Amino acid sequence: QVQLVESGGGLVQAGGSLRLSCAASGRTFSSYAVGWFRQAPGKEREFVATITWNSGTVYADSVKGRFTISRDNAKNTVYLQMNSLKPDDTAVYYCAARYGSNVYVASTEYRYWGQGTQLTVSS
């Protein structure tokens, strides 16, 4: 089993930066792909970024060039560095994990989910 806990959310002004963390317990991220998803009020959950077991990355077009996903397997932690934040980035951000070596961009492909952390970007 894998338990995930997101942290690092908060209130940021537009154009600012913030780093989210996803810490795993129970099992490590070593053999898992990890993804970040977000859900704004009244909106469906959407893909943000994912990182494979060997640190390959894929980003949604909406965040490409602004967000960076990375992982530190020694710390069992995945990060989402968010720069040039926009009000449209406001959402609850979730990390998710699954065992496998492929790239996974659909929420249905992930088995384990964190509780989410709120990001609010003010204009």
Residue, then its C-alpha position, 0 to 999 in steps of 0.5 A: q500500500v502507498q499513502l500520499v500526503e500533499s503539502g505546500g499549498g497556500l495563497v500566492q499572488a499572480g506571477g508568484s511561485l510555490r512548491l508542492s510536495c507529495a510525501a509517500s509512506g507505506r511504500t516508496f516511490s522507487s518503482y512508481a509513477v507519480g502524477w499531479f492533478r488539480q480540481a478547481p471549484g465546479k470543475e472536473r479533475e485535470f491532469v497537470a504533470t507526471i514523472t516516471w520511475n526514471s524521471g521522465t516527465v510529461y506536462a499538461d499544455s496549460v502548465k508547460g514551461r511554468f511547472t516542473i515536476s521532480r522526485d527524490n526517491a531517497k526522501n520518498t517525495v515528489y515535488l511540483q515547482m510552480n512558477s508564474l502562477k495565474p489565477d486559473d491555477t487556483a485549485v486543489y492539487y492532488c498527487a497520485a501514484r501507481y506502480g509501472s514504468n510507463v507514462y500515465v496521464a489519466s486519473t483513472e490510471y492511478r491507484y493511490w491518491g493524496q488528500g489534496t492541498q489548496l492553491t489559491v492564486s490572487s490577481 
